[in-house]
Amino acid sequence: QQPIVAPEDRVAPANSATAALGPSLLPIPQPSMSAVEPTVQEQIEAAWSELQAVSQKPSVNHGELAEAFGQMGKIYHAYDFSDAATACYQNARALAPREFGWPYYLGRLYQEKGEFKKAITYFNMARELRPNQIPLLVNLAEACLADGQSEPAKALFERALVLDDSLAPAMAGLGKIALSNGDFTAAISSLEAALKLQPQATSLHYPLAM
C-alpha cells in the first residue's frame, strides 16, 4: 500500500515517462481535508494513489493518464473541490484533446459556479466533438440563457427538441425565453408541456402564475 501523501506535499504526478508525453501538466491544488468525512477522505486517497500509480508506469500513454486525471477530477468535483477538479480536468483535456468528457465536465463545473462565459467556451469545445449530445445541448442552452444570450439559447433548445421531443428542460427553457419576450401564449404552452412531462418540477409553477 502506498503511503498517504500530506496534501501540502502533493504536486501533479510526473516522471520521465509522463514528461515525455508532451503536454505540461498543471499542479493539483490540494484542498484541506480537516472538515471532510473519513469515508470521503478514503475515496480521495484511493483515487490519488491510483493516479500516482498510473503516472509512474514506464509505458503510460496519453489516454490512460488522462483517464486517471479525469477520474480524480470527478471525485473532487463531486465534493465541491472545484479548483482541484479544474486542474485535473485540464490535465485530462491536455492529454486527450479528442475526448468529449473533459471539456464537458469543465463546462458543467463552471456552470455550477455561475461562470457562464467559461462554461459556454468549454461546452462549445465539447460540442465540436459531439454536436448532437442532448445533455450538452441543454446545458449549453441554459448557460447561454443565464448569460443573457437568448437567441443562441433558443436555437439550442429547439435543436435538442428535434432530437428528443419529450425534453422537459428544453420546453421549459423555451417557455422562459418566450415569457421574457412577452409572448405569453407561447410561454404558457411550453411551460405547461414541460410541467406535464415533469410534474415534480415545482419551479415551473411560478412563471405560469405570473
Stockholm file with secondary structure:
# STOCKHOLM 1.0

chainA/1-210         QQPIVAPEDRVAPANSATAALGPSLLPIPQPSMSAVEPTVQEQIEAAWSELQAVSQKPSVNHGELAEAFGQMGKIYHAYDFSDAATACYQNARALAPREFGWPYYLGRLYQEKGEFKKAITYFNMARELRPNQIPLLVNLAEACLADGQSEPAKALFERALVLDDSLAPAMAGLGKIALSNGDFTAAISSLEAALKLQPQATSLHYPLAM
#=GR chainA/1-210 SS CCCCCCGGGCCCCCCHHHHTTSSCCCCCCCCCCTTSCHHHHHHHHHHHHHHHHHHTCTTCCHHHHHHHHHHHHHHHHHTTCHHHHHHHHHHHHHHCTTCTHHHHHHHHHHHHHTCHHHHHHHHHHHHHHCTTCHHHHHHHHHHHHHTTCHHHHHHHHHHHHHHCTTCHHHHHHHHHHHHHTTCHHHHHHHHHHHHHHCTTCGGGHHHHHC
#=GC SS_cons         CCCCCCGGGCCCCCCHHHHTTSSCCCCCCCCCCTTSCHHHHHHHHHHHHHHHHHHTCTTCCHHHHHHHHHHHHHHHHHTTCHHHHHHHHHHHHHHCTTCTHHHHHHHHHHHHHTCHHHHHHHHHHHHHHCTTCHHHHHHHHHHHHHTTCHHHHHHHHHHHHHHCTTCHHHHHHHHHHHHHTTCHHHHHHHHHHHHHHCTTCGGGHHHHHC
//
